[in-house]
Amino acid sequence: MELKHPKVNKIFVNSLKISAIKFFMTLRIRGIEQTMRKGGPMGFLLNLGSNFADISDAEFSFTDLEMAKQQMSDARLTENLINHFKGEAIQQFYQVLGSQDIIGNPSNFLTNITQGAEDL
């Protein structure tokens, strides 16, 4: 009896470099006012959620990623890329919470104070 092994595509990565990435995220909820006015459970949840939904200038910074002279499957390469950026995004999730517009934007305020102190 002969066992058949699934074919795995292997690739050789001679050099792969993804430079550091920085972006700012702003989220606003618009166009749900009529649903919120109707009431009911959905209106209540939307009303409650709208208080926490506006987020201004949440900064995400991702470090660079380098790979050199490695052989792996294409699935493994994809997994490595996803894990790198997903891990860093999870570590920076607090910035989304700190950028909520409930009492202004405390995260942006602290960033500006720090930048001003460095400029002096």
Backbone as ProteinMPNN parsed JSONL, in Angstrom:
{"seq_chain_A": "MELKHPKVNKIFVNSLKISAIKFFMTLRIRGIEQTMRKGGPMGFLLNLGSNFADISDAEFSFTDLEMAKQQMSDARLTENLINHFKGEAIQQFYQVLGSQDIIGNPSNFLTNITQGAEDL", "coords_chain_A": {"N_chain_A": [[0.845, -1.171, 0.0], [0.646, 2.111, -0.927], [1.421, 5.24, 0.375], [0.157, 8.419, -0.204], [1.487, 11.579, -0.279], [0.461, 14.881, 0.354], [1.157, 17.416, -2.006], [3.414, 19.926, -1.307], [4.097, 23.206, -1.884], [7.21, 24.528, -1.953], [9.129, 27.389, -1.29], [11.94, 29.494, -1.862], [13.256, 32.009, -0.014], [15.245, 34.469, -0.765], [15.817, 37.154, -0.099], [13.825, 39.244, 1.756], [12.313, 42.187, 2.555], [10.304, 44.235, 4.412], [9.59, 47.435, 4.974], [9.302, 49.62, 7.856], [6.022, 50.502, 8.946], [3.674, 53.064, 9.338], [0.583, 54.289, 10.351], [-2.402, 56.269, 10.706], [-5.526, 55.969, 12.26], [-8.913, 56.8, 11.914], [-12.185, 56.642, 13.016], [-15.617, 57.041, 12.442], [-19.044, 57.103, 13.295], [-21.755, 57.387, 11.297], [-24.995, 58.177, 9.979], [-26.759, 56.503, 11.373], [-28.698, 57.577, 12.866], [-31.539, 57.527, 12.563], [-32.214, 54.853, 13.11], [-31.421, 54.748, 15.754], [-33.269, 56.448, 16.921], [-35.624, 55.014, 16.723], [-35.727, 53.263, 18.819], [-36.117, 50.375, 20.927], [-34.307, 47.223, 21.246], [-32.164, 47.232, 19.367], [-31.831, 49.935, 18.723], [-31.122, 50.875, 21.25], [-28.639, 49.538, 21.681], [-27.149, 50.62, 19.556], [-27.167, 53.304, 20.279], [-25.785, 53.224, 22.695], [-23.34, 52.175, 21.786], [-22.544, 54.19, 20.043], [-21.516, 56.138, 21.637], [-18.981, 55.289, 22.198], [-17.786, 54.931, 19.8], [-16.558, 56.834, 18.093], [-13.377, 57.469, 17.044], [-10.292, 59.041, 17.031], [-7.428, 59.657, 15.166], [-5.841, 57.339, 15.921], [-2.785, 55.927, 16.379], [-0.823, 53.62, 14.633], [2.068, 51.748, 14.59], [4.252, 49.761, 12.857], [6.956, 47.549, 13.047], [9.859, 46.952, 10.984], [10.223, 44.108, 8.812], [12.28, 41.415, 8.178], [13.541, 38.818, 6.175], [15.792, 36.29, 5.285], [17.434, 34.083, 3.118], [15.853, 31.634, 3.464], [13.966, 28.64, 3.379], [10.734, 27.636, 2.794], [7.261, 26.687, 2.988], [4.705, 28.168, 0.911], [2.43, 28.662, 2.362], [3.427, 28.761, 4.966], [5.059, 31.043, 4.827], [3.124, 33.02, 4.402], [1.739, 32.736, 6.827], [3.758, 33.527, 8.644], [4.056, 36.246, 7.94], [1.475, 37.259, 8.523], [1.306, 36.696, 11.297], [3.365, 38.317, 12.313], [2.479, 41.016, 11.838], [-0.075, 40.939, 12.976], [0.448, 40.36, 15.667], [1.809, 42.69, 16.481], [-0.21, 44.563, 16.061], [-2.107, 43.797, 17.963], [-0.684, 44.341, 20.298], [-0.724, 47.089, 20.207], [-3.309, 47.851, 20.546], [-4.324, 49.248, 22.7], [-4.012, 51.88, 22.027], [-6.11, 52.456, 20.367], [-8.211, 52.401, 22.164], [-7.402, 54.528, 23.776], [-7.761, 56.617, 22.064], [-10.384, 57.264, 21.82], [-13.164, 59.43, 21.457], [-14.487, 60.297, 23.823], [-13.933, 61.951, 26.049], [-12.525, 63.891, 24.704], [-9.364, 63.461, 23.146], [-7.27, 61.623, 24.666], [-4.935, 60.165, 24.077], [-3.839, 61.401, 21.797], [-3.399, 63.905, 22.914], [-1.394, 63.362, 24.878], [0.643, 62.516, 23.17], [1.156, 64.887, 21.749], [2.027, 66.564, 23.853], [4.364, 65.215, 24.637], [5.877, 65.408, 22.261], [6.163, 68.188, 22.115], [7.713, 68.674, 24.407], [10.051, 67.337, 23.668], [10.827, 68.904, 21.513], [11.619, 71.223, 22.741]], "CA_chain_A": [[0.0, 0.0, 0.0], [1.467, 3.31, -1.075], [0.83, 6.45, 0.948], [0.355, 9.617, -1.013], [1.669, 12.794, 0.504], [0.021, 16.062, -0.388], [2.258, 18.206, -2.528], [3.584, 21.212, -0.652], [4.947, 24.101, -2.657], [8.263, 25.174, -1.167], [9.756, 28.536, -1.951], [13.177, 29.947, -1.238], [13.27, 33.456, 0.157], [16.623, 34.953, -0.731], [15.801, 38.373, 0.695], [12.525, 39.902, 1.825], [12.314, 43.266, 3.539], [9.155, 45.125, 4.448], [9.987, 48.557, 5.828], [8.375, 50.004, 8.919], [4.763, 51.084, 8.48], [2.968, 53.866, 10.333], [-0.631, 54.906, 9.839], [-3.326, 56.811, 11.691], [-6.869, 55.487, 11.981], [-10.021, 57.579, 12.447], [-13.475, 55.994, 12.762], [-16.801, 57.826, 12.807], [-20.328, 56.472, 12.979], [-22.694, 58.34, 10.694], [-26.11, 57.578, 9.26], [-27.558, 55.554, 12.151], [-29.556, 58.36, 13.75], [-32.939, 57.089, 12.485], [-32.337, 53.575, 13.823], [-31.292, 55.023, 17.178], [-34.506, 57.089, 17.372], [-36.724, 54.052, 16.75], [-35.765, 52.596, 20.111], [-35.97, 48.935, 20.898], [-32.975, 46.757, 21.629], [-31.143, 47.634, 18.404], [-31.607, 51.362, 18.927], [-30.396, 51.029, 22.511], [-27.25, 49.117, 21.477], [-26.481, 51.599, 18.695], [-26.994, 54.521, 21.058], [-24.714, 52.941, 23.634], [-22.105, 52.019, 21.019], [-22.13, 55.438, 19.39], [-20.737, 56.917, 22.602], [-17.618, 54.793, 22.225], [-17.371, 54.569, 18.454], [-15.72, 57.816, 17.415], [-11.965, 57.319, 17.372], [-9.538, 60.011, 16.235], [-5.972, 59.602, 15.038], [-5.17, 56.24, 16.619], [-1.544, 55.674, 15.646], [-0.294, 52.26, 14.584], [3.421, 51.676, 14.041], [4.703, 48.382, 12.706], [8.385, 47.473, 12.786], [10.19, 46.319, 9.71], [10.306, 42.647, 8.809], [13.303, 40.94, 7.256], [13.8, 37.386, 6.058], [16.873, 36.063, 4.339], [17.914, 32.727, 2.878], [15.008, 30.656, 4.141], [13.109, 27.832, 2.526], [9.497, 27.318, 3.51], [6.087, 26.595, 2.115], [4.044, 29.459, 0.73], [1.495, 28.819, 3.479], [4.221, 29.148, 6.131], [5.451, 32.43, 4.61], [1.922, 33.824, 4.661], [1.496, 32.669, 8.271], [4.764, 34.36, 9.306], [3.718, 37.648, 7.697], [0.258, 37.587, 9.282], [1.615, 36.685, 12.732], [4.183, 39.489, 12.651], [1.675, 42.241, 11.888], [-1.186, 40.751, 13.908], [0.994, 40.485, 17.018], [2.074, 44.098, 16.773], [-1.497, 45.265, 16.129], [-2.712, 43.476, 19.257], [0.066, 45.071, 21.318], [-1.016, 48.521, 20.117], [-4.751, 48.06, 20.607], [-4.623, 50.251, 23.728], [-4.053, 53.206, 21.412], [-7.474, 52.649, 19.871], [-9.015, 52.757, 23.33], [-6.987, 55.847, 24.229], [-8.1, 57.619, 21.057], [-11.827, 57.466, 21.743], [-13.55, 60.825, 21.65], [-15.464, 60.452, 24.898], [-13.536, 63.168, 26.776], [-11.452, 64.413, 23.872], [-8.486, 62.407, 22.67], [-6.127, 61.638, 25.583], [-3.739, 59.62, 23.431], [-3.304, 62.464, 20.95], [-2.938, 64.944, 23.835], [-0.108, 62.935, 25.441], [1.629, 62.519, 22.079], [1.512, 66.278, 21.476], [2.809, 67.063, 24.995], [5.678, 64.587, 24.54], [6.561, 65.997, 21.111], [6.509, 69.557, 22.495], [8.825, 68.612, 25.361], [11.239, 66.954, 22.909], [11.222, 70.031, 20.667], [12.292, 72.235, 23.571]], "C_chain_A": [[0.896, 1.242, 0.0], [0.729, 4.516, -0.508], [1.15, 7.63, 0.05], [0.442, 10.822, -0.093], [1.178, 13.983, -0.308], [1.239, 16.874, -0.821], [2.266, 19.574, -1.857], [4.542, 22.037, -1.495], [5.942, 24.779, -1.731], [8.833, 26.317, -1.983], [11.027, 28.889, -1.182], [13.15, 31.47, -1.213], [14.726, 33.877, 0.28], [16.716, 36.199, 0.141], [14.417, 39.0, 0.604], [12.608, 40.953, 2.913], [11.072, 44.118, 3.341], [9.508, 46.216, 5.446], [8.911, 48.852, 6.867], [7.169, 50.725, 8.33], [4.15, 51.869, 9.637], [1.728, 54.437, 9.677], [-1.5, 55.354, 10.999], [-4.74, 56.412, 11.289], [-7.885, 56.398, 12.666], [-11.313, 56.888, 12.052], [-14.599, 56.908, 13.247], [-18.044, 57.032, 12.444], [-21.264, 57.563, 12.492], [-23.838, 57.551, 10.052], [-26.927, 56.572, 10.048], [-28.562, 56.266, 13.054], [-31.009, 57.88, 13.741], [-33.147, 55.773, 13.217], [-32.258, 53.805, 15.32], [-32.571, 55.633, 17.721], [-35.66, 56.109, 17.481], [-36.831, 53.353, 18.094], [-35.615, 51.1, 19.949], [-34.545, 48.527, 21.231], [-31.869, 47.215, 20.674], [-30.821, 49.12, 18.55], [-30.819, 51.63, 20.193], [-28.917, 50.682, 22.342], [-26.485, 50.116, 20.604], [-26.216, 52.899, 19.441], [-25.846, 54.362, 22.042], [-23.37, 52.873, 22.905], [-21.618, 53.301, 20.389], [-21.332, 56.326, 20.341], [-19.262, 56.521, 22.6], [-17.024, 54.613, 20.831], [-16.45, 55.571, 17.791], [-14.289, 57.729, 17.941], [-11.197, 58.256, 16.452], [-8.051, 59.743, 16.319], [-5.301, 58.55, 15.916], [-3.953, 55.842, 15.783], [-1.147, 54.211, 15.759], [1.074, 52.31, 13.929], [3.85, 50.218, 14.015], [6.189, 48.387, 12.359], [8.634, 46.78, 11.458], [10.333, 44.804, 9.902], [11.327, 42.238, 7.767], [13.41, 39.429, 7.329], [14.892, 37.211, 5.025], [17.245, 34.583, 4.315], [17.155, 31.675, 3.697], [14.177, 29.908, 3.112], [11.902, 27.411, 3.359], [8.363, 27.189, 2.501], [5.474, 27.984, 1.973], [3.052, 29.722, 1.85], [2.236, 29.289, 4.733], [4.682, 30.615, 6.015], [4.283, 33.364, 4.91], [1.626, 33.877, 6.155], [2.488, 33.547, 9.036], [4.45, 35.848, 9.149], [2.514, 38.081, 8.524], [0.559, 37.663, 10.772], [2.431, 37.897, 13.153], [3.308, 40.731, 12.826], [0.504, 42.115, 12.855], [-0.712, 40.912, 15.347], [1.25, 41.93, 17.405], [0.783, 44.902, 16.866], [-2.175, 45.015, 17.477], [-2.006, 44.234, 20.375], [-0.284, 46.556, 21.33], [-2.501, 48.838, 20.228], [-5.133, 49.106, 21.651], [-4.714, 51.652, 23.133], [-5.424, 53.498, 20.816], [-8.37, 53.064, 21.035], [-8.683, 54.152, 23.825], [-7.357, 56.963, 23.27], [-9.598, 57.84, 20.916], [-12.177, 58.896, 22.128], [-14.623, 61.0, 22.72], [-15.184, 61.746, 25.655], [-12.435, 63.885, 26.0], [-10.622, 63.235, 23.38], [-7.237, 62.387, 23.54], [-4.841, 61.114, 24.954], [-3.058, 60.676, 22.573], [-2.737, 63.596, 21.814], [-1.566, 64.597, 24.398], [0.987, 62.922, 24.384], [2.1, 63.935, 21.791], [2.355, 66.885, 22.598], [4.228, 66.509, 24.922], [6.486, 65.206, 23.409], [6.994, 67.428, 21.43], [7.686, 69.589, 23.44], [10.122, 68.234, 24.644], [11.743, 68.113, 22.048], [11.936, 71.12, 21.451], [13.712, 71.819, 23.797]], "O_chain_A": [[1.789, 1.381, 0.836], [-0.421, 4.783, -0.855], [2.285, 7.803, -0.395], [-0.421, 11.045, 0.756], [1.443, 14.083, -1.506], [2.219, 16.993, -0.087], [1.26, 20.283, -1.841], [5.661, 21.612, -1.782], [5.554, 25.52, -0.828], [8.997, 26.221, -3.199], [11.147, 28.604, 0.009], [13.037, 32.126, -2.248], [15.359, 33.663, 1.314], [17.582, 36.295, 1.011], [13.905, 39.253, -0.487], [12.936, 40.646, 4.059], [10.822, 44.649, 2.258], [9.701, 45.943, 6.631], [7.773, 48.395, 6.764], [7.282, 51.46, 7.349], [4.114, 51.395, 10.773], [1.797, 55.002, 8.586], [-1.354, 54.88, 12.126], [-5.109, 56.506, 10.118], [-7.742, 56.729, 13.844], [-11.518, 56.578, 10.878], [-14.524, 57.474, 14.338], [-18.089, 56.368, 11.408], [-21.525, 58.538, 13.196], [-23.662, 56.406, 9.637], [-27.723, 55.843, 9.456], [-29.198, 55.64, 13.902], [-31.648, 57.829, 14.792], [-34.167, 55.598, 13.884], [-32.952, 53.134, 16.085], [-32.935, 55.371, 18.867], [-36.589, 56.341, 18.255], [-37.91, 52.897, 18.471], [-35.06, 50.618, 18.962], [-33.683, 49.373, 21.468], [-30.767, 47.547, 21.111], [-29.654, 49.509, 18.503], [-29.952, 52.503, 20.219], [-28.043, 51.422, 22.793], [-25.323, 50.423, 20.872], [-25.171, 53.524, 19.261], [-25.028, 55.268, 22.201], [-22.382, 53.45, 23.36], [-20.415, 53.491, 20.214], [-20.557, 57.174, 19.897], [-18.398, 57.321, 22.957], [-15.877, 54.186, 20.699], [-15.616, 55.172, 16.978], [-14.038, 57.896, 19.135], [-11.419, 58.268, 15.241], [-7.487, 59.617, 17.406], [-4.305, 58.837, 16.58], [-4.086, 55.465, 14.619], [-1.137, 53.64, 16.85], [1.222, 52.854, 12.835], [3.812, 49.529, 15.035], [6.628, 49.135, 11.486], [7.76, 46.123, 10.893], [10.538, 44.311, 11.011], [11.253, 42.659, 6.613], [13.373, 38.839, 8.408], [14.914, 37.905, 4.009], [17.353, 33.93, 5.354], [17.733, 30.941, 4.499], [13.743, 30.474, 2.108], [12.036, 26.901, 4.471], [8.499, 27.537, 1.328], [5.696, 28.862, 2.806], [2.85, 30.87, 2.248], [1.724, 30.126, 5.478], [4.688, 31.34, 7.011], [4.445, 34.377, 5.591], [1.299, 34.937, 6.69], [2.1, 34.238, 9.978], [4.562, 36.617, 10.104], [2.53, 39.141, 9.151], [0.116, 38.594, 11.443], [2.215, 38.446, 14.233], [3.392, 41.415, 13.846], [0.129, 43.1, 13.492], [-1.396, 41.533, 16.16], [0.945, 42.346, 18.523], [0.692, 45.829, 17.671], [-2.753, 45.931, 18.06], [-2.656, 44.718, 21.301], [-0.151, 47.212, 22.364], [-2.905, 49.982, 20.022], [-6.153, 49.78, 21.506], [-5.41, 52.514, 23.67], [-5.851, 54.651, 20.766], [-9.19, 53.972, 20.902], [-9.574, 54.888, 24.25], [-7.275, 58.138, 23.628], [-10.039, 58.527, 19.995], [-11.559, 59.487, 23.012], [-15.564, 61.772, 22.535], [-16.092, 62.547, 25.876], [-11.508, 64.429, 26.601], [-11.142, 62.131, 23.22], [-6.249, 63.046, 23.216], [-3.757, 61.595, 25.286], [-1.837, 60.825, 22.618], [-1.706, 64.177, 21.476], [-0.667, 65.438, 24.399], [2.131, 63.277, 24.668], [3.294, 64.171, 21.607], [3.292, 67.637, 22.331], [5.192, 67.249, 25.12], [7.668, 65.5, 23.587], [8.091, 67.835, 21.046], [8.569, 70.435, 23.302], [11.184, 68.759, 24.98], [12.95, 68.28, 21.875], [12.758, 71.853, 20.901], [14.462, 72.526, 24.471]]}, "name": "protein", "num_of_chains": 1, "seq": "MELKHPKVNKIFVNSLKISAIKFFMTLRIRGIEQTMRKGGPMGFLLNLGSNFADISDAEFSFTDLEMAKQQMSDARLTENLINHFKGEAIQQFYQVLGSQDIIGNPSNFLTNITQGAEDL"}
